[in-house]
């Protein structure tokens, strides 16, 4: 249920970004999600999956509902919005990692019984 609500919020922000030609709310959301999920110990790829899933679903809906001559523009708008969101998400997450390291990654078990561990 929470996952569905998060996807719905991301969808609404994407529609708004495309409709208003304003990425700011979507980018702020991406930053917030990156911070929250980083603090909760999620990996970046897990977070980006939501954007990727939503993009695939939107593209499928566009293909099913738009005339062929409208697809290129629609794909461009959606791709631009979600691409910018994914870029902001990744940049924010990487910035957090570079400040404090990855807390969820413990490699010590890999080195037990070796000369280094």
DRENTORKOL-3810 file (N, C-alpha, C; in nm, 4 decimals):
REM DRENTORKOL-3810
@n.u->0.0828; n.v->-0.1202; n.w->0.0000; ca.u->0.0000; ca.v->0.0000; ca.w->0.0000; c.u->0.0869; c.v->0.1262; c.w->0.0000
@n.u->0.1903; n.v->0.1277; n.w->0.0815; ca.u->0.2794; ca.v->0.2445; ca.w->0.0873; c.u->0.3501; c.v->0.2622; c.w->-0.0467
@n.u->0.3936; n.v->0.1515; n.w->-0.1042; ca.u->0.4622; ca.v->0.1573; ca.w->-0.2332; c.u->0.3708; c.v->0.2165; c.w->-0.3410
@n.u->0.2455; n.v->0.1744; n.w->-0.3383; ca.u->0.1479; ca.v->0.2247; ca.w->-0.4355; c.u->0.1257; c.v->0.3751; c.w->-0.4172
@n.u->0.1183; n.v->0.4186; n.w->-0.2923; ca.u->0.1002; ca.v->0.5618; ca.w->-0.2651; c.u->0.2204; c.v->0.6427; c.w->-0.3127
@n.u->0.3394; n.v->0.5879; n.w->-0.2936; ca.u->0.4601; ca.v->0.6575; ca.w->-0.3390; c.u->0.4628; c.v->0.6689; c.w->-0.4907
@n.u->0.4263; n.v->0.5598; n.w->-0.5588; ca.u->0.4209; ca.v->0.5646; ca.w->-0.7049; c.u->0.3149; c.v->0.6629; c.w->-0.7527
@n.u->0.2014; n.v->0.6668; n.w->-0.6842; ca.u->0.0947; ca.v->0.7605; ca.w->-0.7207; c.u->0.1419; c.v->0.9047; c.w->-0.7040
@n.u->0.2141; n.v->0.9323; n.w->-0.5966; ca.u->0.2669; ca.v->1.0677; ca.w->-0.5744; c.u->0.3672; c.v->1.1044; c.w->-0.6834
@n.u->0.4539; n.v->1.0109; n.w->-0.7183; ca.u->0.5521; ca.v->1.0348; ca.w->-0.8238; c.u->0.4824; c.v->1.0556; c.w->-0.9580
@n.u->0.3789; n.v->0.9775; n.w->-0.9839; ca.u->0.3010; ca.v->0.9935; ca.w->-1.1068; c.u->0.2385; c.v->1.1333; c.w->-1.1120
@n.u->0.1749; n.v->1.1737; n.w->-1.0035; ca.u->0.1110; ca.v->1.3058; ca.w->-0.9989; c.u->0.2121; c.v->1.4177; c.w->-1.0235
@n.u->0.3289; n.v->1.4054; n.w->-0.9633; ca.u->0.4321; ca.v->1.5071; ca.w->-0.9832; c.u->0.4841; c.v->1.5072; c.w->-1.1263
@n.u->0.4915; n.v->1.3901; n.w->-1.1871; ca.u->0.5361; ca.v->1.3808; ca.w->-1.3263; c.u->0.4342; c.v->1.4459; c.w->-1.4189
@n.u->0.3072; n.v->1.4150; n.w->-1.3981; ca.u->0.2005; ca.v->1.4758; ca.w->-1.4786; c.u->0.2035; c.v->1.6276; c.w->-1.4623
@n.u->0.2205; n.v->1.6723; n.w->-1.3408; ca.u->0.2263; ca.v->1.8166; ca.w->-1.3131; c.u->0.3469; c.v->1.8809; c.w->-1.3824
@n.u->0.4622; n.v->1.8144; n.w->-1.3737; ca.u->0.5839; ca.v->1.8678; ca.w->-1.4356; c.u->0.5667; c.v->1.8818; c.w->-1.5864
@n.u->0.5095; n.v->1.7800; n.w->-1.6487; ca.u->0.4884; ca.v->1.7834; ca.w->-1.7933; c.u->0.3826; c.v->1.8877; c.w->-1.8288
@n.u->0.2735; n.v->1.8888; n.w->-1.7561; ca.u->0.1643; ca.v->1.9810; ca.w->-1.7864; c.u->0.2007; c.v->2.1268; c.w->-1.7679
@n.u->0.2749; n.v->2.1562; n.w->-1.6620; ca.u->0.3117; ca.v->2.2950; ca.w->-1.6306; c.u->0.4468; c.v->2.3345; c.w->-1.6884
@n.u->0.5181; n.v->2.2365; n.w->-1.7436; ca.u->0.6554; ca.v->2.2579; ca.w->-1.7931; c.u->0.7418; c.v->2.3166; c.w->-1.6816
@n.u->0.7280; n.v->2.2565; n.w->-1.5630; ca.u->0.7997; ca.v->2.3026; ca.w->-1.4443; c.u->0.8475; c.v->2.1796; c.w->-1.3674
@n.u->0.9772; n.v->2.1592; n.w->-1.3650; ca.u->1.0344; ca.v->2.0417; ca.w->-1.2995; c.u->1.0597; c.v->2.0604; c.w->-1.1503
@n.u->1.0501; n.v->2.1810; n.w->-1.1001; ca.u->1.0903; ca.v->2.2091; ca.w->-0.9616; c.u->1.0244; c.v->2.1196; c.w->-0.8569
@n.u->0.8926; n.v->2.1017; n.w->-0.8561; ca.u->0.8328; ca.v->2.0140; ca.w->-0.7541; c.u->0.8806; c.v->1.8687; c.w->-0.7652
@n.u->0.8968; n.v->1.8205; n.w->-0.8863; ca.u->0.9451; ca.v->1.6839; ca.w->-0.9067; c.u->1.0888; c.v->1.6694; c.w->-0.8570
@n.u->1.1710; n.v->1.7688; n.w->-0.8827; ca.u->1.3108; ca.v->1.7635; ca.w->-0.8384; c.u->1.3217; c.v->1.7717; c.w->-0.6865
@n.u->1.2391; n.v->1.8545; n.w->-0.6244; ca.u->1.2387; ca.v->1.8605; ca.w->-0.4773; c.u->1.1966; c.v->1.7258; c.w->-0.4193
@n.u->1.0986; n.v->1.6643; n.w->-0.4811; ca.u->1.0524; ca.v->1.5326; ca.w->-0.4363; c.u->1.1657; c.v->1.4300; c.w->-0.4489
@n.u->1.2370; n.v->1.4329; n.w->-0.5590; ca.u->1.3478; ca.v->1.3391; ca.w->-0.5796; c.u->1.4548; c.v->1.3567; c.w->-0.4719
@n.u->1.4853; n.v->1.4805; n.w->-0.4371; ca.u->1.5830; ca.v->1.5069; ca.w->-0.3308; c.u->1.5343; c.v->1.4524; c.w->-0.1967
@n.u->1.4083; n.v->1.4763; n.w->-0.1670; ca.u->1.3507; ca.v->1.4287; ca.w->-0.0406; c.u->1.3531; c.v->1.2770; c.w->-0.0339
@n.u->1.3136; n.v->1.2125; n.w->-0.1419; ca.u->1.3134; ca.v->1.0660; ca.w->-0.1467; c.u->1.4550; c.v->1.0131; c.w->-0.1290
@n.u->1.5512; n.v->1.0740; n.w->-0.1962; ca.u->1.6901; ca.v->1.0290; ca.w->-0.1843; c.u->1.7379; c.v->1.0374; c.w->-0.0398
@n.u->1.7087; n.v->1.1487; n.w->0.0265; ca.u->1.7516; ca.v->1.1645; ca.w->0.1664; c.u->1.6826; c.v->1.0627; c.w->0.2574
@n.u->1.5511; n.v->1.0504; n.w->0.2425; ca.u->1.4761; ca.v->0.9583; ca.w->0.3289; c.u->1.5199; c.v->0.8137; c.w->0.3093
@n.u->1.5352; n.v->0.7746; n.w->0.1852; ca.u->1.5703; ca.v->0.6354; ca.w->0.1573; c.u->1.7158; c.v->0.6076; c.w->0.1939
@n.u->1.8040; n.v->0.7054; n.w->0.1777; ca.u->1.9424; ca.v->0.6891; ca.w->0.2210; c.u->1.9467; c.v->0.6663; c.w->0.3713
@n.u->1.8751; n.v->0.7505; n.w->0.4445; ca.u->1.8713; ca.v->0.7382; ca.w->0.5908; c.u->1.8128; c.v->0.6045; c.w->0.6344
@n.u->1.7236; n.v->0.5488; n.w->0.5557; ca.u->1.6618; ca.v->0.4203; ca.w->0.5883; c.u->1.7476; c.v->0.3020; c.w->0.5430
@n.u->1.8615; n.v->0.3298; n.w->0.4766; ca.u->1.9534; ca.v->0.2238; ca.w->0.4382; c.u->1.9263; c.v->0.1593; c.w->0.3035
@n.u->1.8462; n.v->0.2220; n.w->0.2203; ca.u->1.8174; ca.v->0.1661; ca.w->0.0887; c.u->1.9313; c.v->0.1942; c.w->-0.0077
@n.u->1.9499; n.v->0.1031; n.w->-0.1018; ca.u->2.0486; ca.v->0.1191; ca.w->-0.2074; c.u->1.9911; c.v->0.2097; c.w->-0.3162
@n.u->2.0772; n.v->0.2813; n.w->-0.3854; ca.u->2.0327; ca.v->0.3720; ca.w->-0.4911; c.u->1.9530; c.v->0.2989; c.w->-0.5987
@n.u->1.9963; n.v->0.1801; n.w->-0.6361; ca.u->1.9244; ca.v->0.1077; ca.w->-0.7421; c.u->1.7820; c.v->0.0739; c.w->-0.7009
@n.u->1.7606; n.v->0.0479; n.w->-0.5737; ca.u->1.6247; ca.v->0.0199; ca.w->-0.5260; c.u->1.5359; c.v->0.1430; c.w->-0.5405
@n.u->1.5928; n.v->0.2577; n.w->-0.5161; ca.u->1.5161; ca.v->0.3818; ca.w->-0.5237; c.u->1.4863; c.v->0.4166; c.w->-0.6695
@n.u->1.5841; n.v->0.4003; n.w->-0.7557; ca.u->1.5654; ca.v->0.4326; ca.w->-0.8969; c.u->1.4628; c.v->0.3414; c.w->-0.9631
@n.u->1.4433; n.v->0.2243; n.w->-0.9079; ca.u->1.3470; ca.v->0.1310; ca.w->-0.9650; c.u->1.2080; c.v->0.1919; c.w->-0.9733
@n.u->1.1679; n.v->0.2685; n.w->-0.8748; ca.u->1.0347; ca.v->0.3314; ca.w->-0.8774; c.u->1.0211; c.v->0.4233; c.w->-0.9981
@n.u->1.1232; n.v->0.5023; n.w->-1.0251; ca.u->1.1192; ca.v->0.5901; ca.w->-1.1417; c.u->1.1117; c.v->0.5078; c.w->-1.2703
@n.u->1.1902; n.v->0.4008; n.w->-1.2771; ca.u->1.1923; ca.v->0.3175; ca.w->-1.3972; c.u->1.0594; c.v->0.2471; c.w->-1.4201
@n.u->1.0010; n.v->0.1938; n.w->-1.3141; ca.u->0.8711; ca.v->0.1262; ca.w->-1.3250; c.u->0.7651; c.v->0.2249; c.w->-1.3722
@n.u->0.7636; n.v->0.3419; n.w->-1.3123; ca.u->0.6649; ca.v->0.4424; ca.w->-1.3509; c.u->0.6831; c.v->0.4829; c.w->-1.4971
@n.u->0.8069; n.v->0.5027; n.w->-1.5387; ca.u->0.8331; ca.v->0.5421; ca.w->-1.6767; c.u->0.7826; c.v->0.4363; c.w->-1.7746
@n.u->0.8075; n.v->0.3100; n.w->-1.7457; ca.u->0.7590; ca.v->0.2022; ca.w->-1.8323; c.u->0.6068; c.v->0.2005; c.w->-1.8393
@n.u->0.5419; n.v->0.2198; n.w->-1.7270; ca.u->0.3949; ca.v->0.2195; ca.w->-1.7248; c.u->0.3376; c.v->0.3384; c.w->-1.8012
@n.u->0.3993; n.v->0.4533; n.w->-1.7847; ca.u->0.3517; ca.v->0.5710; ca.w->-1.8576; c.u->0.3703; c.v->0.5498; c.w->-2.0073
@n.u->0.4854; n.v->0.4977; n.w->-2.0475; ca.u->0.5091; ca.v->0.4746; ca.w->-2.1898; c.u->0.4067; c.v->0.3775; c.w->-2.2475
@n.u->0.3761; n.v->0.2723; n.w->-2.1739; ca.u->0.2744; ca.v->0.1769; ca.w->-2.2203; c.u->0.1393; c.v->0.2456; c.w->-2.2368
@n.u->0.1045; n.v->0.3301; n.w->-2.1421; ca.u->-0.0228; ca.v->0.4027; ca.w->-2.1501; c.u->-0.0228; c.v->0.5000; c.w->-2.2678
@n.u->0.0898; n.v->0.5647; n.w->-2.2922; ca.u->0.0981; ca.v->0.6571; ca.w->-2.4047; c.u->0.0788; c.v->0.5838; c.w->-2.5368
@n.u->0.1459; n.v->0.4711; n.w->-2.5513; ca.u->0.1338; ca.v->0.3926; ca.w->-2.6746; c.u->-0.0103; c.v->0.3474; c.w->-2.6957
@n.u->-0.0761; n.v->0.3110; n.w->-2.5887; ca.u->-0.2139; ca.v->0.2621; ca.w->-2.5985; c.u->-0.3147; c.v->0.3735; c.w->-2.6247
@n.u->-0.2821; n.v->0.4960; n.w->-2.5869; ca.u->-0.3828; ca.v->0.6023; ca.w->-2.5893; c.u->-0.3567; c.v->0.7186; c.w->-2.6841
@n.u->-0.2375; n.v->0.7290; n.w->-2.7373; ca.u->-0.2070; ca.v->0.8426; ca.w->-2.8242; c.u->-0.1915; c.v->0.7984; c.w->-2.9690
@n.u->-0.2184; n.v->0.8924; n.w->-3.0577; ca.u->-0.1928; ca.v->0.8681; ca.w->-3.1993; c.u->-0.0420; c.v->0.8623; c.w->-3.2211
@n.u->-0.0016; n.v->0.7879; n.w->-3.3215; ca.u->0.1408; ca.v->0.7671; ca.w->-3.3463; c.u->0.2167; c.v->0.8989; c.w->-3.3625
@n.u->0.1555; n.v->0.9962; n.w->-3.4257; ca.u->0.2246; ca.v->1.1235; ca.w->-3.4480; c.u->0.2427; c.v->1.2049; c.w->-3.3195
@n.u->0.1757; n.v->1.1687; n.w->-3.2131; ca.u->0.1888; ca.v->1.2384; ca.w->-3.0843; c.u->0.2910; c.v->1.1729; c.w->-2.9917
@n.u->0.3336; n.v->1.0530; n.w->-3.0256; ca.u->0.4178; ca.v->0.9752; ca.w->-2.9341; c.u->0.5552; c.v->1.0365; c.w->-2.9098
@n.u->0.6213; n.v->1.0828; n.w->-3.0140; ca.u->0.7575; ca.v->1.1347; ca.w->-2.9964; c.u->0.7596; c.v->1.2508; c.w->-2.8971
@n.u->0.6667; n.v->1.3426; n.w->-2.9123; ca.u->0.6607; ca.v->1.4575; ca.w->-2.8207; c.u->0.6293; c.v->1.4114; c.w->-2.6783
@n.u->0.5320; n.v->1.3217; n.w->-2.6655; ca.u->0.4941; ca.v->1.2727; ca.w->-2.5326; c.u->0.6097; c.v->1.1983; c.w->-2.4665
@n.u->0.6775; n.v->1.1118; n.w->-2.5423; ca.u->0.7927; ca.v->1.0397; ca.w->-2.4873; c.u->0.9016; c.v->1.1371; c.w->-2.4458
@n.u->0.9227; n.v->1.2400; n.w->-2.5263; ca.u->1.0243; ca.v->1.3396; ca.w->-2.4938; c.u->0.9941; c.v->1.4135; c.w->-2.3650
@n.u->0.8690; n.v->1.4530; n.w->-2.3478; ca.u->0.8304; ca.v->1.5257; ca.w->-2.2265; c.u->0.8416; c.v->1.4379; c.w->-2.1022
@n.u->0.7883; n.v->1.3174; n.w->-2.1110; ca.u->0.7940; ca.v->1.2260; ca.w->-1.9959; c.u->0.9382; c.v->1.1866; c.w->-1.9665
@n.u->1.0137; n.v->1.1550; n.w->-2.0714; ca.u->1.1537; ca.v->1.1168; ca.w->-2.0533; c.u->1.2363; c.v->1.2278; c.w->-1.9916
@n.u->1.2096; n.v->1.3506; n.w->-2.0336; ca.u->1.2809; ca.v->1.4655; ca.w->-1.9776; c.u->1.2485; c.v->1.4828; c.w->-1.8296
@n.u->1.1208; n.v->1.4764; n.w->-1.7963; ca.u->1.0798; ca.v->1.4952; ca.w->-1.6565; c.u->1.1370; c.v->1.3859; c.w->-1.5671
@n.u->1.1153; n.v->1.2609; n.w->-1.6049; ca.u->1.1629; ca.v->1.1520; ca.w->-1.5194; c.u->1.3149; c.v->1.1397; c.w->-1.5227
@n.u->1.3761; n.v->1.1710; n.w->-1.6360; ca.u->1.5222; ca.v->1.1701; ca.w->-1.6432; c.u->1.5832; c.v->1.2728; c.w->-1.5493
@n.u->1.5244; n.v->1.3917; n.w->-1.5466; ca.u->1.5725; ca.v->1.4953; ca.w->-1.4542; c.u->1.5520; c.v->1.4514; c.w->-1.3097
@n.u->1.4387; n.v->1.3876; n.w->-1.2833; ca.u->1.4130; ca.v->1.3371; ca.w->-1.1482; c.u->1.5138; c.v->1.2315; c.w->-1.1071
@n.u->1.5432; n.v->1.1387; n.w->-1.1982; ca.u->1.6413; ca.v->1.0338; ca.w->-1.1680; c.u->1.7804; c.v->1.0926; c.w->-1.1481
@n.u->1.8148; n.v->1.1911; n.w->-1.2294; ca.u->1.9451; ca.v->1.2570; ca.w->-1.2131; c.u->1.9560; c.v->1.3249; c.w->-1.0773
@n.u->1.8517; n.v->1.3968; n.w->-1.0369; ca.u->1.8536; ca.v->1.4655; ca.w->-0.9076; c.u->1.8574; c.v->1.3645; c.w->-0.7931
@n.u->1.7813; n.v->1.2576; n.w->-0.8072; ca.u->1.7799; ca.v->1.1507; ca.w->-0.7078; c.u->1.9207; c.v->1.0939; c.w->-0.6894
@n.u->1.9848; n.v->1.0591; n.w->-0.8001; ca.u->2.1188; ca.v->1.0003; ca.w->-0.7940; c.u->2.2212; c.v->1.0990; c.w->-0.7398
@n.u->2.2153; n.v->1.2228; n.w->-0.7853; ca.u->2.3116; ca.v->1.3228; ca.w->-0.7384; c.u->2.2985; c.v->1.3465; c.w->-0.5886
@n.u->2.1764; n.v->1.3538; n.w->-0.5410; ca.u->2.1533; ca.v->1.3744; ca.w->-0.3976; c.u->2.2035; c.v->1.2547; c.w->-0.3186
@n.u->2.1720; n.v->1.1363; n.w->-0.3648; ca.u->2.2122; ca.v->1.0141; ca.w->-0.2951; c.u->2.3651; c.v->1.0026; c.w->-0.2908
@n.u->2.4299; n.v->1.0233; n.w->-0.4045; ca.u->2.5764; ca.v->1.0132; ca.w->-0.4108; c.u->2.6407; c.v->1.1186; c.w->-0.3216
@n.u->2.5831; n.v->1.2360; n.w->-0.3163; ca.u->2.6336; ca.v->1.3403; ca.w->-0.2273; c.u->2.6277; c.v->1.2948; c.w->-0.0816
@n.u->2.5186; n.v->1.2312; n.w->-0.0446; ca.u->2.5047; ca.v->1.1804; ca.w->0.0926; c.u->2.6050; c.v->1.0692; c.w->0.1211
@n.u->2.6255; n.v->0.9822; n.w->0.0251; ca.u->2.7230; ca.v->0.8737; ca.w->0.0415; c.u->2.8627; c.v->0.9308; c.w->0.0599
@n.u->2.8968; n.v->1.0315; n.w->-0.0199; ca.u->3.0321; ca.v->1.0873; ca.w->-0.0123; c.u->3.0573; c.v->1.1600; c.w->0.1195
@n.u->2.9518; n.v->1.2080; n.w->0.1828; ca.u->2.9673; ca.v->1.2757; ca.w->0.3125; c.u->2.9847; c.v->1.1788; c.w->0.4279
@n.u->2.9112; n.v->1.0687; n.w->0.4238; ca.u->2.9112; ca.v->0.9828; ca.w->0.5408; c.u->2.9328; c.v->0.8361; c.w->0.5151
@n.u->2.9611; n.v->0.7993; n.w->0.3928; ca.u->2.9803; ca.v->0.6584; ca.w->0.3629; c.u->2.8490; c.v->0.5841; c.w->0.3540
@n.u->2.8582; n.v->0.4636; n.w->0.3102; ca.u->2.7402; ca.v->0.3788; ca.w->0.2966; c.u->2.7254; c.v->0.2987; c.w->0.4241
@n.u->2.6261; n.v->0.3339; n.w->0.5022; ca.u->2.6086; ca.v->0.2676; ca.w->0.6308; c.u->2.5554; c.v->0.1257; c.w->0.6168
@n.u->2.4864; n.v->0.0970; n.w->0.5098; ca.u->2.4250; ca.v->-0.0347; ca.w->0.4958; c.u->2.5207; c.v->-0.1383; c.w->0.4375
@n.u->2.6425; n.v->-0.0990; n.w->0.4037; ca.u->2.7366; ca.v->-0.1887; ca.w->0.3389; c.u->2.8482; c.v->-0.2265; c.w->0.4359
@n.u->2.8525; n.v->-0.3532; n.w->0.4737; ca.u->2.9549; ca.v->-0.4035; ca.w->0.5647; c.u->3.0277; c.v->-0.5168; c.w->0.4942
@n.u->3.1502; n.v->-0.4911; n.w->0.4518; ca.u->3.2277; ca.v->-0.5897; ca.w->0.3773; c.u->3.3186; c.v->-0.6737; c.w->0.4658
@n.u->3.3154; n.v->-0.6540; n.w->0.5950; ca.u->3.4086; ca.v->-0.7236; ca.w->0.6834; c.u->3.3959; c.v->-0.8752; c.w->0.6727
@n.u->3.2757; n.v->-0.9255; n.w->0.6510; ca.u->3.2572; ca.v->-1.0701; ca.w->0.6410; c.u->3.3293; c.v->-1.1284; c.w->0.5202
@n.u->3.3516; n.v->-1.0490; n.w->0.4184; ca.u->3.4218; ca.v->-1.0975; ca.w->0.2998; c.u->3.5695; c.v->-1.1235; c.w->0.3269
@n.u->3.6247; n.v->-1.0588; n.w->0.4293; ca.u->3.7671; ca.v->-1.0676; ca.w->0.4546; c.u->3.8032; c.v->-1.1528; c.w->0.5758
@n.u->3.7065; n.v->-1.2156; n.w->0.6371; ca.u->3.7373; ca.v->-1.3035; ca.w->0.7501; c.u->3.8185; c.v->-1.4229; c.w->0.7014
@n.u->3.9227; n.v->-1.4540; n.w->0.7745; ca.u->4.0056; ca.v->-1.5683; ca.w->0.7392; c.u->4.1099; c.v->-1.5381; c.w->0.6340
@n.u->4.1252; n.v->-1.4112; n.w->0.5969; ca.u->4.2290; ca.v->-1.3742; ca.w->0.5016; c.u->4.3382; c.v->-1.3004; c.w->0.5769
@n.u->4.4482; n.v->-1.2780; n.w->0.5108; ca.u->4.5593; ca.v->-1.2072; ca.w->0.5733; c.u->4.5194; c.v->-1.0644; c.w->0.6102
@n.u->4.4262; n.v->-1.0071; n.w->0.5340; ca.u->4.3827; ca.v->-0.8695; ca.w->0.5606; c.u->4.2715; c.v->-0.8628; c.w->0.6639
@n.u->4.2042; n.v->-0.9716; n.w->0.6921; ca.u->4.0882; ca.v->-0.9636; ca.w->0.7798; c.u->4.1006; c.v->-1.0580; c.w->0.8907
END
